[in-house]
Each structure stands twice: as C-alpha cells, then as structure tokens.
C-alpha cells in the first residue's frame, strides 16, 4: 500500500481490524508528507516493525515501511488501461491479470 492510502485508512470499514488478517507493507510516495492524527500514529507505532524478517514469523499483525522505489501509478490508472486494452502487463503480473479476467473483477464502467 502506498503512504497516501495509509493516511486515509481510517475511512475504511473496520480499518483497525485489518492487521488481524494481514501485514501492511507501506511503499513510499514522492512528495508525501505523512500527516497522521494521534489515533493513527499510535496504531502505527504499536504495530510498526523495522526488521522485514518478522513478516515471516506470523501471518498478520505488522506494519513495515519499505524503502523500495515504487512505481508512481494508481490502481485507477491500471484499471483504465485494462478497460482500454492497453498493455498493463508491465505493471501487473500475468497471474494477477488472469485472476482479474477469470473472476470478472474489472467491469467496464461505460
């Protein structure tokens, strides 16, 4: 998840239960200043890890801030490319594209 989504995670339904089901790996975004309220800051600090190997120790419960270079592209752009039959294969693994097609996850809004 990009840092920009983390800032808005409290708008998600039952966001505070998310770590019961998975880890969050947060990718940095360019020019993004994390402006977090106190509740979100405390939640992050409580669950944040700096050792990536801890992600393998359990199936859920941690927040890890990655230092990788992320592609500056949104899921909306990828969906639009998909609708227009443009080549999104460089952005999405083939297995994921196959799953999207098989389960009809992206339906053309037009």
C-alpha positions, 0 to 999 in steps of 0.5 A, a space after each residue: 500500500 502506498 503512504 497516501 492510502 495509509 493516511 486515509 485508512 481510517 475511512 475504511 470499514 473496520 480499518 483497525 481490524 485489518 492487521 488481524 488478517 494481514 501485514 501492511 507493507 507501506 511503499 513510499 510516495 514522492 512528495 508525501 508528507 505523512 500527516 497522521 492524527 494521534 489515533 493513527 500514529 499510535 496504531 502505527 507505532 504499536 504495530 510498526 516493525 523495522 526488521 522485514 524478517 518478522 513478516 515471516 514469523 506470523 501471518 498478520 499483525 505488522 506494519 513495515 515501511 519499505 524503502 523500495 522505489 515504487 512505481 508512481 501509478 494508481 490502481 485507477 490508472 491500471 484499471 483504465 488501461 485494462 478497460 482500454 486494452 492497453 498493455 498493463 502487463 508491465 505493471 501487473 503480473 500475468 497471474 494477477 491479470 488472469 485472476 482479474 479476467 477469470 473472476 470478472 473483477 474489472 467491469 467496464 464502467 461505460 
